[in-house]
């Protein structure tokens, strides 16, 4: 990255530590963190029975699918077979009785639910009929009456306006004029009545009827739910009886199969090829790694080892909380495997939502993909150094961070003019560990100074 040329200045009595000629160039902003490799996908080996270890394959062994990983010993034996045979007859009779009672309940429950569903369906139809039919028709009728009354009133008022002139000319009588005035008052009253009827319908009658019908629907829904819950509760009791007797019967008849399965699980084999890693890969960082020895007790559902996929590896790093706001999933990365001296392009795959404490620093666990590794295989735990590209700027002015000063909230540099440093305010952009972008205040070709002591400070 060539953003300008710097000149180191030394000599006794010189306050200028370095000169830097401002030039345009590219600036890349990165975060670099150390981490270790782990498999993106690993097969966890879980013990499906308990026992005492008689054989375990060494940690780090390369195995093929089907290879024996562990062998356990368990002296427990089943001695209840004779008693189970005596119980089978009674268990079968109890099961048949429970099934009959369950069938009778289901027939009665079906009728109850059909009745409740029919009531709900009718209530919904009545509500829909009112909202989409009856209410709309009545509203239209009331609005039509209002419109008709307005038209008739306008016509009569127009006629009344012309009558005084007609009265003078003798075309109408005073009685007809008075009757017209009376009709106008009556029509205004009729219009007011129709308007009020429409308002009452819209503000009170329609909401009230809608709410009533809605309440009917809600009531029917509640009743259906109540019947459903009641039926379900009763059915659960009946079903529980069936399941209890079914379990008893099946348990007695399947005892031998269970023992055989128990014995087969004493031998743990590899579901696929891979490298053996002892212990639970998801254990807490403060938990010690398991070191198995012959005679150790293995517990039920204990994760005893894993087989990581060595062709699909990721790097796990911790990003300091200072930089976490700059990191985004999908950013380009370069991962260097320290032991191999090779680098691989990738990207940020996942960033933890919460921080974890590491010594005195809070870090966000971040997963980095390795991209195309050319079919290389790696071992979990290999050290890696990841560089995350936060931003890349083209054709920008920049200066070394050492050349930028800040005081009282203002940022400035010292530009060499006439052989003397001139304090020049600048506006800063993004920065990396060495350089910062200058958005305002400097021009290409100017020389900025890195001073040992600012002018005026002695």
SENU-570869 format. One record per residue (C-alpha): residue number from 1; x, y, z; residue in three letters. Coordinates in steps of 0.05 Angstrom, whole numbers, m for minus. Example, Ala and Ser with C-alpha at 12.3 -4.5 7.8 and 13.67 -1.06 7.14 Angstrom:
BEGIN
<1,<246,m90,156>,Ala>
<2,<273,m21,143>,Ser>
END
This chain:
BEGIN
<1,<0,0,0>,Unk>
<2,<33,65,m24>,Unk>
<3,<m5,125,3>,Unk>
<4,<53,174,3>,Unk>
<5,<126,177,18>,Unk>
<6,<153,188,87>,Unk>
<7,<221,214,106>,Unk>
<8,<252,202,174>,Unk>
<9,<287,263,202>,Unk>
<10,<336,258,258>,Unk>
<11,<390,300,286>,Unk>
<12,<405,337,350>,Unk>
<13,<358,395,362>,Unk>
<14,<309,376,307>,Unk>
<15,<235,376,328>,Unk>
<16,<213,343,263>,Unk>
<17,<212,268,272>,Unk>
<18,<186,252,202>,Unk>
<19,<159,285,139>,Unk>
<20,<103,255,98>,Unk>
<21,<82,278,28>,Unk>
<22,<6,272,20>,Unk>
<23,<m12,229,m40>,Unk>
<24,<m74,193,m66>,Unk>
<25,<m77,118,m60>,Unk>
<26,<m116,58,m34>,Unk>
<27,<m128,45,40>,Unk>
<28,<m152,m21,69>,Unk>
<29,<m181,m25,139>,Unk>
<30,<m174,m93,173>,Unk>
<31,<m182,m129,239>,Unk>
<32,<m132,m184,255>,Unk>
<33,<m147,m237,308>,Unk>
<34,<m116,m304,327>,Unk>
<35,<m157,m367,335>,Unk>
<36,<m157,m441,322>,Unk>
<37,<m187,m490,272>,Unk>
<38,<m246,m534,286>,Unk>
<39,<m292,m575,243>,Unk>
<40,<m354,m540,217>,Unk>
<41,<m391,m606,224>,Unk>
<42,<m372,m661,272>,Unk>
<43,<m407,m727,288>,Unk>
<44,<m416,m735,363>,Unk>
<45,<m408,m805,391>,Unk>
<46,<m457,m817,448>,Unk>
<47,<m460,m877,493>,Unk>
<48,<m530,m907,491>,Unk>
<49,<m520,m950,552>,Unk>
<50,<m478,m949,615>,Unk>
<51,<m420,m994,631>,Unk>
<52,<m347,m1000,648>,Unk>
<53,<m293,m989,596>,Unk>
<54,<m255,m1051,572>,Unk>
<55,<m228,m1021,507>,Unk>
<56,<m219,m950,478>,Unk>
<57,<m185,m929,414>,Unk>
<58,<m129,m878,425>,Unk>
<59,<m144,m804,417>,Unk>
<60,<m124,m778,348>,Unk>
<61,<m132,m846,313>,Unk>
<62,<m153,m846,240>,Unk>
<63,<m212,m895,234>,Unk>
<64,<m256,m921,179>,Unk>
<65,<m332,m929,182>,Unk>
<66,<m351,m988,226>,Unk>
<67,<m286,m989,266>,Unk>
<68,<m294,m1005,340>,Unk>
<69,<m284,m943,383>,Unk>
<70,<m304,m968,452>,Unk>
<71,<m325,m1031,486>,Unk>
<72,<m363,m1032,553>,Unk>
<73,<m380,m1086,604>,Unk>
<74,<m445,m1090,644>,Unk>
<75,<m463,m1148,690>,Unk>
<76,<m536,m1131,697>,Unk>
<77,<m582,m1187,673>,Unk>
<78,<m656,m1194,667>,Unk>
<79,<m687,m1247,714>,Unk>
<80,<m761,m1230,709>,Unk>
<81,<m781,m1271,648>,Unk>
<82,<m822,m1324,685>,Unk>
<83,<m863,m1273,723>,Unk>
<84,<m875,m1234,660>,Unk>
<85,<m906,m1295,627>,Unk>
<86,<m956,m1303,684>,Unk>
<87,<m975,m1230,678>,Unk>
<88,<m987,m1232,603>,Unk>
<89,<m1057,m1261,606>,Unk>
<90,<m1083,m1210,656>,Unk>
<91,<m1049,m1153,618>,Unk>
<92,<m1084,m1175,553>,Unk>
<93,<m1153,m1177,586>,Unk>
<94,<m1144,m1109,617>,Unk>
<95,<m1122,m1081,550>,Unk>
<96,<m1183,m1107,513>,Unk>
<97,<m1230,m1077,566>,Unk>
<98,<m1195,m1009,562>,Unk>
<99,<m1200,m1009,486>,Unk>
<100,<m1275,m1023,489>,Unk>
<101,<m1287,m965,537>,Unk>
<102,<m1245,m919,493>,Unk>
<103,<m1286,m938,431>,Unk>
<104,<m1352,m923,466>,Unk>
<105,<m1326,m855,489>,Unk>
<106,<m1303,m836,419>,Unk>
<107,<m1373,m850,391>,Unk>
<108,<m1406,m805,444>,Unk>
<109,<m1352,m752,436>,Unk>
<110,<m1362,m748,361>,Unk>
<111,<m1436,m730,369>,Unk>
<112,<m1420,m677,422>,Unk>
<113,<m1368,m643,377>,Unk>
<114,<m1413,m646,315>,Unk>
<115,<m1468,m609,353>,Unk>
<116,<m1420,m557,379>,Unk>
<117,<m1389,m546,310>,Unk>
<118,<m1459,m538,279>,Unk>
<119,<m1477,m484,329>,Unk>
<120,<m1413,m448,315>,Unk>
<121,<m1423,m453,240>,Unk>
<122,<m1494,m424,245>,Unk>
<123,<m1470,m367,290>,Unk>
<124,<m1416,m349,239>,Unk>
<125,<m1466,m352,182>,Unk>
<126,<m1513,m305,219>,Unk>
<127,<m1456,m256,232>,Unk>
<128,<m1433,m260,159>,Unk>
<129,<m1505,m252,135>,Unk>
<130,<m1514,m189,176>,Unk>
<131,<m1446,m158,159>,Unk>
<132,<m1448,m174,84>,Unk>
<133,<m1523,m171,73>,Unk>
<134,<m1574,m145,123>,Unk>
<135,<m1533,m88,151>,Unk>
<136,<m1511,m64,83>,Unk>
<137,<m1582,m66,55>,Unk>
<138,<m1609,m27,113>,Unk>
<139,<m1553,25,109>,Unk>
<140,<m1566,33,34>,Unk>
<141,<m1641,42,47>,Unk>
<142,<m1628,95,100>,Unk>
<143,<m1579,132,56>,Unk>
<144,<m1629,130,m1>,Unk>
<145,<m1682,161,43>,Unk>
<146,<m1633,216,63>,Unk>
<147,<m1616,230,m10>,Unk>
<148,<m1689,230,m31>,Unk>
<149,<m1707,278,26>,Unk>
<150,<m1650,325,5>,Unk>
<151,<m1674,326,m67>,Unk>
<152,<m1747,338,m48>,Unk>
<153,<m1727,392,1>,Unk>
<154,<m1684,427,m51>,Unk>
<155,<m1741,425,m101>,Unk>
<156,<m1792,453,m51>,Unk>
<157,<m1743,507,m27>,Unk>
<158,<m1732,527,m100>,Unk>
<159,<m1807,530,m111>,Unk>
<160,<m1815,572,m47>,Unk>
<161,<m1763,622,m71>,Unk>
<162,<m1804,635,m135>,Unk>
<163,<m1873,640,m101>,Unk>
<164,<m1868,712,m74>,Unk>
<165,<m1860,737,m146>,Unk>
<166,<m1916,692,m170>,Unk>
<167,<m1960,718,m113>,Unk>
<168,<m1950,790,m135>,Unk>
<169,<m1969,771,m206>,Unk>
<170,<m2029,733,m181>,Unk>
<171,<m2008,664,m204>,Unk>
<172,<m2011,635,m133>,Unk>
<173,<m2049,651,m71>,Unk>
<174,<m2025,669,m1>,Unk>
<175,<m2051,602,23>,Unk>
<176,<m2008,565,m28>,Unk>
<177,<m1948,605,m6>,Unk>
<178,<m1961,588,67>,Unk>
<179,<m1971,515,49>,Unk>
<180,<m1904,515,13>,Unk>
<181,<m1869,544,74>,Unk>
<182,<m1901,490,117>,Unk>
<183,<m1878,435,69>,Unk>
<184,<m1807,462,71>,Unk>
<185,<m1807,458,147>,Unk>
<186,<m1837,388,145>,Unk>
<187,<m1786,366,93>,Unk>
<188,<m1728,394,134>,Unk>
<189,<m1755,356,194>,Unk>
<190,<m1761,293,152>,Unk>
<191,<m1690,301,127>,Unk>
<192,<m1665,311,198>,Unk>
<193,<m1703,249,219>,Unk>
<194,<m1673,207,162>,Unk>
<195,<m1603,233,178>,Unk>
<196,<m1612,217,251>,Unk>
<197,<m1638,148,234>,Unk>
<198,<m1576,135,192>,Unk>
<199,<m1530,161,247>,Unk>
<200,<m1565,119,299>,Unk>
<201,<m1558,58,254>,Unk>
<202,<m1484,70,240>,Unk>
<203,<m1464,90,310>,Unk>
<204,<m1508,47,353>,Unk>
<205,<m1554,m4,320>,Unk>
<206,<m1503,m35,272>,Unk>
<207,<m1445,m39,322>,Unk>
<208,<m1492,m66,375>,Unk>
<209,<m1521,m120,329>,Unk>
<210,<m1452,m137,302>,Unk>
<211,<m1425,m142,373>,Unk>
<212,<m1483,m187,393>,Unk>
<213,<m1473,m233,335>,Unk>
<214,<m1398,m232,346>,Unk>
<215,<m1410,m251,419>,Unk>
<216,<m1454,m308,395>,Unk>
<217,<m1396,m332,352>,Unk>
<218,<m1347,m325,410>,Unk>
<219,<m1395,m362,455>,Unk>
<220,<m1402,m418,405>,Unk>
<221,<m1326,m420,397>,Unk>
<222,<m1317,m423,473>,Unk>
<223,<m1369,m478,478>,Unk>
<224,<m1335,m517,422>,Unk>
<225,<m1268,m508,457>,Unk>
<226,<m1298,m528,524>,Unk>
<227,<m1329,m590,492>,Unk>
<228,<m1265,m605,456>,Unk>
<229,<m1224,m599,520>,Unk>
<230,<m1274,m640,558>,Unk>
<231,<m1274,m694,505>,Unk>
<232,<m1199,m691,501>,Unk>
<233,<m1192,m698,576>,Unk>
<234,<m1239,m757,579>,Unk>
<235,<m1206,m788,519>,Unk>
<236,<m1137,m777,550>,Unk>
<237,<m1160,m816,612>,Unk>
<238,<m1187,m873,570>,Unk>
<239,<m1126,m871,525>,Unk>
<240,<m1081,m871,586>,Unk>
<241,<m1114,m935,610>,Unk>
<242,<m1102,m966,541>,Unk>
<243,<m1030,m942,540>,Unk>
<244,<m1017,m966,610>,Unk>
<245,<m1041,m1036,594>,Unk>
<246,<m1009,m1034,526>,Unk>
<247,<m943,m1015,558>,Unk>
<248,<m949,m1071,609>,Unk>
<249,<m963,m1122,554>,Unk>
<250,<m909,m1097,508>,Unk>
<251,<m858,m1090,563>,Unk>
<252,<m867,m1162,582>,Unk>
<253,<m863,m1188,511>,Unk>
<254,<m805,m1143,490>,Unk>
<255,<m760,m1154,550>,Unk>
<256,<m715,m1200,511>,Unk>
<257,<m707,m1150,454>,Unk>
<258,<m689,m1096,503>,Unk>
<259,<m635,m1138,534>,Unk>
<260,<m607,m1155,465>,Unk>
<261,<m606,m1081,446>,Unk>
<262,<m572,m1064,512>,Unk>
<263,<m517,m1115,499>,Unk>
<264,<m507,m1091,427>,Unk>
<265,<m497,m1019,452>,Unk>
<266,<m438,m1041,495>,Unk>
<267,<m397,m1039,431>,Unk>
<268,<m391,m968,401>,Unk>
<269,<m370,m964,328>,Unk>
<270,<m353,m907,281>,Unk>
<271,<m412,m883,238>,Unk>
<272,<m362,m856,187>,Unk>
<273,<m288,m846,175>,Unk>
<274,<m250,m791,211>,Unk>
<275,<m201,m774,266>,Unk>
<276,<m221,m793,337>,Unk>
<277,<m225,m736,387>,Unk>
<278,<m238,m760,458>,Unk>
<279,<m288,m724,503>,Unk>
<280,<m347,m677,492>,Unk>
<281,<m329,m622,442>,Unk>
<282,<m384,m579,472>,Unk>
<283,<m357,m581,543>,Unk>
<284,<m347,m515,580>,Unk>
<285,<m279,m482,573>,Unk>
<286,<m266,m493,647>,Unk>
<287,<m280,m568,643>,Unk>
<288,<m220,m613,634>,Unk>
<289,<m215,m657,572>,Unk>
<290,<m233,m729,587>,Unk>
<291,<m175,m778,589>,Unk>
<292,<m207,m847,586>,Unk>
<293,<m174,m908,618>,Unk>
<294,<m194,m981,622>,Unk>
<295,<m244,m991,680>,Unk>
<296,<m274,m921,675>,Unk>
<297,<m350,m917,682>,Unk>
<298,<m387,m891,621>,Unk>
<299,<m455,m860,635>,Unk>
<300,<m519,m865,595>,Unk>
<301,<m522,m812,540>,Unk>
<302,<m452,m789,554>,Unk>
<303,<m417,m757,494>,Unk>
<304,<m352,m796,494>,Unk>
<305,<m318,m772,430>,Unk>
<306,<m328,m739,363>,Unk>
<307,<m308,m750,291>,Unk>
<308,<m296,m682,259>,Unk>
<309,<m302,m672,184>,Unk>
<310,<m231,m651,168>,Unk>
<311,<m248,m628,97>,Unk>
<312,<m296,m574,123>,Unk>
<313,<m260,m532,174>,Unk>
<314,<m274,m463,203>,Unk>
<315,<m233,m416,245>,Unk>
<316,<m260,m393,312>,Unk>
<317,<m234,m326,336>,Unk>
<318,<m255,m275,388>,Unk>
<319,<m266,m204,364>,Unk>
<320,<m253,m150,416>,Unk>
<321,<m315,m111,435>,Unk>
<322,<m280,m48,411>,Unk>
<323,<m284,m71,339>,Unk>
<324,<m348,m113,339>,Unk>
<325,<m392,m58,310>,Unk>
<326,<m348,m58,248>,Unk>
<327,<m352,m133,234>,Unk>
<328,<m409,m159,192>,Unk>
<329,<m427,m229,169>,Unk>
<330,<m403,m239,97>,Unk>
<331,<m341,m196,102>,Unk>
<332,<m280,m222,64>,Unk>
<333,<m224,m253,105>,Unk>
<334,<m155,m283,96>,Unk>
<335,<m136,m340,143>,Unk>
<336,<m63,m358,153>,Unk>
<337,<m48,m427,183>,Unk>
<338,<12,m412,226>,Unk>
<339,<43,m482,224>,Unk>
<340,<36,m489,148>,Unk>
<341,<52,m417,129>,Unk>
<342,<m6,m418,80>,Unk>
<343,<m65,m370,72>,Unk>
<344,<m136,m383,50>,Unk>
<345,<m190,m333,30>,Unk>
<346,<m258,m339,64>,Unk>
<347,<m311,m297,98>,Unk>
<348,<m345,m283,165>,Unk>
<349,<m397,m338,175>,Unk>
<350,<m426,m323,243>,Unk>
<351,<m418,m272,299>,Unk>
<352,<m443,m287,369>,Unk>
<353,<m498,m242,394>,Unk>
<354,<m468,m237,464>,Unk>
<355,<m397,m228,489>,Unk>
<356,<m357,m276,531>,Unk>
<357,<m304,m256,582>,Unk>
<358,<m233,m275,566>,Unk>
<359,<m187,m252,621>,Unk>
<360,<m200,m176,626>,Unk>
<361,<m227,m170,555>,Unk>
<362,<m297,m181,527>,Unk>
<363,<m297,m217,460>,Unk>
<364,<m351,m239,411>,Unk>
<365,<m340,m310,386>,Unk>
<366,<m336,m307,310>,Unk>
<367,<m334,m363,258>,Unk>
<368,<m293,m355,194>,Unk>
<369,<m298,m401,133>,Unk>
<370,<m235,m424,98>,Unk>
<371,<m263,m422,27>,Unk>
<372,<m230,m468,m25>,Unk>
<373,<m173,m506,10>,Unk>
<374,<m158,m549,m50>,Unk>
<375,<m179,m613,m15>,Unk>
<376,<m128,m603,42>,Unk>
<377,<m143,m635,108>,Unk>
<378,<m128,m601,174>,Unk>
<379,<m127,m621,247>,Unk>
<380,<m174,m589,298>,Unk>
<381,<m138,m540,343>,Unk>
<382,<m88,m515,292>,Unk>
<383,<m69,m443,305>,Unk>
<384,<m93,m392,254>,Unk>
<385,<m89,m317,244>,Unk>
<386,<m149,m284,211>,Unk>
<387,<m150,m217,177>,Unk>
<388,<m220,m189,166>,Unk>
<389,<m228,m135,113>,Unk>
<390,<m273,m82,144>,Unk>
<391,<m269,m32,88>,Unk>
<392,<m229,m15,25>,Unk>
<393,<m221,56,0>,Unk>
<394,<m198,75,m70>,Unk>
<395,<m160,138,m90>,Unk>
<396,<m163,174,m22>,Unk>
<397,<m117,221,15>,Unk>
<398,<m87,194,79>,Unk>
<399,<m33,210,129>,Unk>
<400,<0,170,185>,Unk>
<401,<m37,168,251>,Unk>
<402,<25,197,284>,Unk>
<403,<17,260,243>,Unk>
<404,<m53,274,270>,Unk>
<405,<m63,314,334>,Unk>
<406,<m127,325,374>,Unk>
<407,<m143,377,426>,Unk>
<408,<m208,404,454>,Unk>
<409,<m248,362,405>,Unk>
<410,<m211,390,343>,Unk>
<411,<m165,348,298>,Unk>
<412,<m108,379,260>,Unk>
<413,<m40,366,227>,Unk>
<414,<22,408,218>,Unk>
<415,<36,425,144>,Unk>
<416,<106,448,125>,Unk>
<417,<101,516,91>,Unk>
<418,<161,560,81>,Unk>
<419,<203,514,123>,Unk>
<420,<157,522,184>,Unk>
<421,<101,478,212>,Unk>
<422,<31,508,201>,Unk>
<423,<m26,482,243>,Unk>
<424,<m80,459,195>,Unk>
<425,<m150,434,216>,Unk>
<426,<m171,369,181>,Unk>
<427,<m232,324,178>,Unk>
<428,<m217,250,189>,Unk>
<429,<m248,190,156>,Unk>
<430,<m238,116,170>,Unk>
<431,<m171,90,194>,Unk>
<432,<m129,27,201>,Unk>
<433,<m73,13,250>,Unk>
<434,<m25,60,213>,Unk>
<435,<m61,110,168>,Unk>
<436,<m125,152,171>,Unk>
<437,<m165,180,112>,Unk>
<438,<m167,256,106>,Unk>
<439,<m233,280,77>,Unk>
<440,<m222,354,84>,Unk>
<441,<m165,401,100>,Unk>
<442,<m107,375,58>,Unk>
<443,<m87,373,m15>,Unk>
<444,<m46,323,m53>,Unk>
<445,<29,340,m53>,Unk>
<446,<29,377,14>,Unk>
<447,<79,355,66>,Unk>
<448,<55,339,137>,Unk>
<449,<103,335,196>,Unk>
<450,<108,288,255>,Unk>
<451,<134,332,310>,Unk>
<452,<168,312,375>,Unk>
<453,<137,372,411>,Unk>
<454,<81,416,385>,Unk>
<455,<98,490,374>,Unk>
<456,<87,530,437>,Unk>
<457,<100,470,483>,Unk>
<458,<167,468,516>,Unk>
END
